[in-house]
Structures are given as structure tokens and as C-alpha cells.
């Protein structure tokens, strides 16, 4: 990563956690700096614009010059949304809340046997996902290849799973309906947390506000609410 850009992002390592996580796994295609703000372009499932800014005037300049490069904006802070929407109507805005777990917070080991998820399960996981609008089987396969995953098998059938998003956030937690309220979701979460702790990497999640069970789970594990974040795709 360019030294100037790296220094800018490291001034706010918590604020820029998702950006730093993303570009630890995917290359930067281009970036532009205005004062203490930056817009950075990188591709996972699509070309995303990542924004690091606390200044509306600097953000307006960057968007004015470079928003034409993509319609997709990554982990956007709430105050940035009106400036982005000046350039088009939203195809979607996915609102989430970010929760962070301190690496020193004690957590238990999972009780059940945890397996790494084989990518041959990608179609099965996609078909059972609640977020088909935002992901693809190709994206699932890529995430299973690039980073950690945790699954539980019952009679060789995958019944619970979780892996990471392209910024390293824990996610995609899913338990098949007939196995819910059995502790499977908890054990998947504990396994992923342990893997991140062993790698000394930040532990965070993004959860849609209406997903009360997941919010209750992560707060029980010691995650703390940090801020609202939004994924935006323009028409």
C-alpha cells in the first residue's frame, strides 16, 4: 500500500478497520487523496469505492472527480449517504451496525466438532442464504478460498456455517431451521473468533438492525457497538 495512503488510514485504525481489512486481501486498483480524506477503489465481487473521510468538503471534491468509476460504495458512514445519492438513485442501501470484539476479551472454546467448509457447498449455502440479493456463489467460493470458515456437519450434511466477508468481518452465520436454538450458532461464532485471535486480526461483525438474534449473540459474547455502516449500489 502507498505510504501516504497507509499513514492516512492508520490515523484511524478503528474507523478504517473495514478498509484495512479489505485491502489486506485484495489489491488497490486506484486511490485519490484530498486533504485528510481518500477514496480507494478495489475489486472483490465487484469494483467497490471505499471512503475514508471526516470532512464534507473534501468528500464532495473526491466524489465529484471520481464517483463515475463505480456504482458501488463500501461500508459508508451515515453522514456520507446524501453526498453519494447526488449521483444517482439507489438500487439498494444495506444498513448494518458494526460491533467490535476486543482481542483480550475472554471467550470459550466451541463444544461441537468444527470443520473447515469445503467450497463444494457453495450452491447449498447460497440457496439457503437470506442475502441472495447481495452475494453470489462465486463470491462464496472466493471467500472460502481466501479466509477462515467454520461448519458443523450432521450425518455429512452441513447444518450450520459461518465465514468472513471480503473485509475480514465475521459473517454469513447460518443455522438450518431444524437445528436452531441448539447452540450451533454460538459454536460457529466461537470457532471463528478463536481463529481470528490466533491470527491477531481484528474481530468485528456487521449486522442488519432487524437481526435481533445475531445482535443478542454477539453482545453476549462481548462485542461492543461501534457505528452504523451502509453498503450502497446506485442504479
Buried (B, 14 or more C-beta within 10 A) or exposed (E): BEEEBEEBBEEBEEBBBBBBBBBEBBEBEEBBBBBEBBBBBBBBBEBBBBBBBBEEEBBBBBBEEBBEBBBBBBBBBEEBBEBBEEEEEBEEBBBBBBBBBEEEBEBEEBEBEBBEBEBEBBEBBBEBBEEEEEBEBEBBBBBBEBBBBBBBBEEEEBBBBBBBBBBBBBBBBBBBEEBBEBBBBBBBBBBBBBBBBEEEBBBBBBBBEEBEEBBEBBEEBBBEEBBBBBBBBBE
